[in-house]
Amino acid sequence: MFRLILAASILILSLPAGAQEGLRAPVLEELESVQVRQITIRPSLLKAGLPGAASIRDVTRSRGGCPPVASTHTDSDWGPGEYILQAGFAQGESTAASYQMNADQFPLKLDSVEMMFATSNALVQTTTEWSVLIYSGTPSSGTLVAVWSSDDVLLPHLVMPPGSTGMILLFTVDPDDPDQIYIDDNGSQTYSVGFRIDAHNQPGSPCISAPNPSYNAFPCTDVSGLDSPSGNWIDMVTGTFCVCGEGWSTFQSLPSICRPSGDWVLRSTATPQDCVPATGACCRSGGTCTDDMTEEDCTTIGGDYQGADTTCDTSSCPQPVGACCIEATGECVDLEQDLCLIGGGVHHVDESCDTYICFPEGACCLADGNCVDGVSPEICSAGDGDFQGDGTTCGGTDCPQPMGACCLDNSNCIDVEESICQAFAGTWMGQGSSCVDPDACDGNPCPPDVNGDGTVDVNDLLSVIAGWGSSGTDGTDINEDGVVDVNDLLLIISSWGECA
C-alpha cells in the first residue's frame, strides 16, 4: 500500500546492463540481471480458479485472422536498468493496469500477463504468494473474469534469492488448451489485468510499518515518469492509520504524497476474436492487381500488399521491365511490359537486351537427319526440327540420323541408322520402322513409301527421280523390274498419300 509513512520508503534499483553500467547515474542498488519466471496454465485443468464458467470458452469461437495485441503503460525495456521498488506495498494489496481497446476487437482471448518484481539487499530467500487478476472493464467497476492463485503445486510461489534481484513473473495461457480465457466488452471497451500479493515473506503492519525490504519482494514502477495516471491502479487495504484511501484507486486519484512517480512495469497480450481481416489491393508479379485480398494471402502469392481498404483503381502496380523485341525494326529495348505490347513488341520479363537475343537464326536438324541453315527457332519447330542455337551452321553441326529396322542376311534385325545398316550389307526398312514389329523384315508393306515414313509424298518422288535409271537397290525400283523408270514413277503417283 502507499501510506504516508511508506512513501519515503520507495527504493530505486539499478539493474546494470553489462557495458552500459557506467552510463547510468548512481542508484541505491545494482543488480546483475533480470530473470523471467514463466508460468503457463491450462484452464481446462484449473477451472475451479475462475469466478464464473462464462469466462471459459472453447477455442473454436475464434474466426482467426487477428494478430495479438500487446498493451502496457510503461516504457521500460524489461531488462537491466533503473526501477522503483514499491517497498510500501502491503500484503493483500493488488496492482492493476486498464487498457482501452476498440469495440470491434472484443471479445479478447487472454494470452499473457507479466510484471516486474524485485528485492533490495534481501538478507534471506523470499517467498511471495500471488494471484493474477483479469477484469472486463476497470478493476473498480468491471467484472472479475478470472483469478488464479499460486499454491506451490500447480502454480508455484514467487521465490527469489537473497540480495538485490529482479524477477519478471510471466503468466501465460497454454494456446493449445481446449479451453481459453475470454474477456467480453462490458460497454467500456476496456479490460484490466493485475497481480495481488496474497502473502509476503514477512508482512508488516498496514499503515503503521512497511514490510521490511530486507525480507520481502515488491512490485516495481518505472523511473521515466507517470505517463498514465488513470490507467494505473492499486487496491489498498484498510487500517486505522491509512491516509491514502482504501479499495481500488487510480494513481490519479491518490493524494500526491501517496502517488507513485512512474507506471507499473506491467503488460498484457490479448488476441481479438471474431474479427474480419482487413483487405486491400495486391500488386502481383507481372504488374497485375487483385482487389479484396488480405495481407497474408497477398504475401503468400508473392504479391505486394498495398494496405487496408486500398483498391486496384487507386493503386499503381509497377510493371515488370524486360527485353522488348520489335520485329518491324529488328531492335531490342528494355521496356515496361504494357508499353512494349502497345508498340507491337514481344516482351520477355526479367530479360535484358544486353544478354537476350531477340531474333536468333541458326542450323535446324530435321527428323530425317538433314540440316537446314539460317532458320528461326519457330520455323525449325514448325518442321518438327531441333534448333541448334543462334549463329550455328550445318557445317559445324552433326545432326542425329533417323533410326530404323535393319534386316540382315542371317534373318536378324537391328535398329540402327541407315548408314550403319548399309555397312552391314543389310536392308534398311526406313525411318520410323522398328524391329519391335514382328513383320519388320517381311519386306516393305508399302513399296511406294520409299523412305518408310508411312506416307507416299514428294520425298518418295524425289528418291525415285534421284535413282532414275539405276537398279534401285535402295527401294526406288518399286515394281522390282530391275530398273528405276517411269513405271516406278507412276506407282508413286497412284499411291499418293498415307499408306493403307
C-alpha positions, 0 to 999 in steps of 0.5 A, a space after each residue: 500500500 502507499 501510506 504516508 509513512 511508506 512513501 519515503 520508503 520507495 527504493 530505486 534499483 539499478 539493474 546494470 546492463 553489462 557495458 552500459 553500467 557506467 552510463 547510468 547515474 548512481 542508484 541505491 542498488 545494482 543488480 546483475 540481471 533480470 530473470 523471467 519466471 514463466 508460468 503457463 496454465 491450462 484452464 481446462 485443468 484449473 477451472 475451479 480458479 475462475 469466478 464464473 464458467 462464462 469466462 471459459 470458452 472453447 477455442 473454436 469461437 475464434 474466426 482467426 485472422 487477428 494478430 495479438 495485441 500487446 498493451 502496457 503503460 510503461 516504457 521500460 525495456 524489461 531488462 537491466 536498468 533503473 526501477 522503483 521498488 514499491 517497498 510500501 506495498 502491503 500484503 493483500 494489496 493488488 496492482 492493476 493496469 486498464 487498457 482501452 481497446 476498440 469495440 470491434 476487437 472484443 471479445 479478447 482471448 487472454 494470452 499473457 500477463 507479466 510484471 516486474 518484481 524485485 528485492 533490495 539487499 534481501 538478507 534471506 530467500 523470499 517467498 511471495 504468494 500471488 494471484 493474477 487478476 483479469 477484469 472486463 472493464 476497470 478493476 473498480 467497476 468491471 467484472 472479475 473474469 478470472 483469478 488464479 492463485 499460486 499454491 506451490 503445486 500447480 502454480 508455484 510461489 514467487 521465490 527469489 534469492 537473497 540480495 538485490 534481484 529482479 524477477 519478471 513473473 510471466 503468466 501465460 495461457 497454454 494456446 493449445 488448451 481446449 479451453 481459453 480465457 475470454 474477456 467480453 466488452 462490458 460497454 467500456 471497451 476496456 479490460 484490466 489485468 493485475 497481480 495481488 500479493 496474497 502473502 509476503 515473506 514477512 508482512 508488516 503492519 498496514 499503515 503503521 510499518 512497511 514490510 521490511 525490504 530486507 525480507 520481502 519482494 515488491 512490485 516495481 514502477 518505472 523511473 521515466 515518469 507517470 505517463 498514465 495516471 488513470 490507467 494505473 491502479 492499486 487496491 489498498 487495504 484498510 487500517 486505522 492509520 491509512 491516509 491514502 484511501 482504501 479499495 481500488 484507486 487510480 494513481 490519479 486519484 491518490 493524494 500526491 504524497 501517496 502517488 507513485 512517480 512512474 507506471 507499473 512495469 506491467 503488460 498484457 497480450 490479448 488476441 481479438 476474436 471474431 474479427 474480419 481481416 482487413 483487405 486491400 489491393 495486391 500488386 502481383 508479379 507481372 504488374 497485375 492487381 487483385 482487389 479484396 485480398 488480405 495481407 497474408 494471402 497477398 504475401 503468400 502469392 508473392 504479391 505486394 500488399 498495398 494496405 487496408 481498404 486500398 483498391 486496384 483503381 487507386 493503386 499503381 502496380 509497377 510493371 515488370 521491365 524486360 527485353 522488348 523485341 520489335 520485329 518491324 525494326 529488328 531492335 531490342 529495348 528494355 521496356 515496361 511490359 504494357 508499353 512494349 505490347 502497345 508498340 507491337 513488341 514481344 516482351 520477355 520479363 526479367 530479360 535484358 537486351 544486353 544478354 537476350 537475343 531477340 531474333 536468333 537464326 541458326 542450323 535446324 536438324 530435321 527428323 530425317 537427319 538433314 540440316 537446314 541453315 539460317 532458320 528461326 527457332 519457330 520455323 525449325 519447330 514448325 518442321 518438327 526440327 531441333 534448333 541448334 542455337 543462334 549463329 550455328 551452321 550445318 557445317 559445324 553441326 552433326 545432326 542425329 540420323 533417323 533410326 530404323 529396322 535393319 534386316 540382315 542376311 542371317 534373318 536378324 534385325 537391328 535398329 540402327 541408322 541407315 548408314 550403319 545398316 548399309 555397312 552391314 550389307 543389310 536392308 534398311 526398312 526406313 525411318 520410323 520402322 522398328 524391329 519391335 514389329 514382328 513383320 519388320 523384315 517381311 519386306 516393305 508393306 508399302 513399296 511406294 513409301 520409299 523412305 518408310 515414313 508411312 506416307 507416299 509424298 514428294 520425298 518418295 518422288 524425289 528418291 525415285 527421280 534421284 535413282 532414275 535409271 539405276 537398279 534401285 537397290 535402295 527401294 526406288 525400283 518399286 515394281 522390282 523390274 530391275 530398273 528405276 523408270 517411269 513405271 516406278 514413277 507412276 506407282 508413286 503417283 497412284 499411291 499418293 498419300 498415307 499408306 493403307 
